[in-house]
């Protein structure tokens, strides 16, 4: 039987750990709600700006932009992997890292020159551990990525793509669907391809205009100038949405991990309390038997 004092000391230690995990769970919950609000707003904006160009295409207007057209030959590619700066979030960082390594291996077989860029200290260290050196690293993104910071990266990609120095951009990140479902995905953001997606809501008036050969839109000064602004903005927002989804998913993973840790601490405390009570009872019984034995020895 374990020593009662040692069991009590261990129980107190686990109670202290429980307080920490419970606090971290509450913090992650608060951060998750803020991050999800931002991600929801960005989703609505992305859906709407994509819908505008999709309506133009459905209305019979010619939608042409360099970002929508793939190069004849893909030799220059970039892979951006989004991870977190901190741990204690279950398998979030590990899953993103494994998908990033798998995607990198697949891309190396298809392109001549691949640039690896990693966001998050955990991902940077994970690739270093595998003897893979990243060409660019970012550590300034946390639970609330700022659009201005993401825009700088997006503009660099756009400039490289327009100059012919970048032919393809893939992003590996954790896509947020619901609190119960997050998915590790790799999406190709450049070239954009046809941004008229199947999930884009169809405007009935745009469909009617397309069938009648009329356009619902009047461009000032011209359709080309509008598209030159809308299409790059669509790419920037999509990249920003990737960072937001990754931030939300990280907080969800941390919230679930800390909740599980708190519940595990509760179970350990219960088990230790039962063991402590048995040890204490055994100790008290032994002390009583020693007293009785001593009394009998004196009487004898």
Protein Blocks (a to p, Z undefined) as FASTA:
>chain_A
ZZfklmmmmmmmmmmmmmmmmmmmmmmmmmmmmmmmmmmmmmmmmmmmmmmmmmmmmnop
acddfklpccfbdfbdcddddddfbehiojmlmmmmmmmmmmmmmmmmmpmbdcdddedj
klmmmmmmnopacfbdcfkbcfbccfklmmmmmmmmmmmmmnopafbdcddddddfbfml
ccdddddfbdfbjabdfklccdfklmmmmmnopafbdcdfbfklmmmmmmmmmmmmmmmm
mmmmmmmmmmmmmmmmmmmmmmmmmmmmmmmmmmmmmmmmmmmmmmmmmmmmmmmmmmZZ
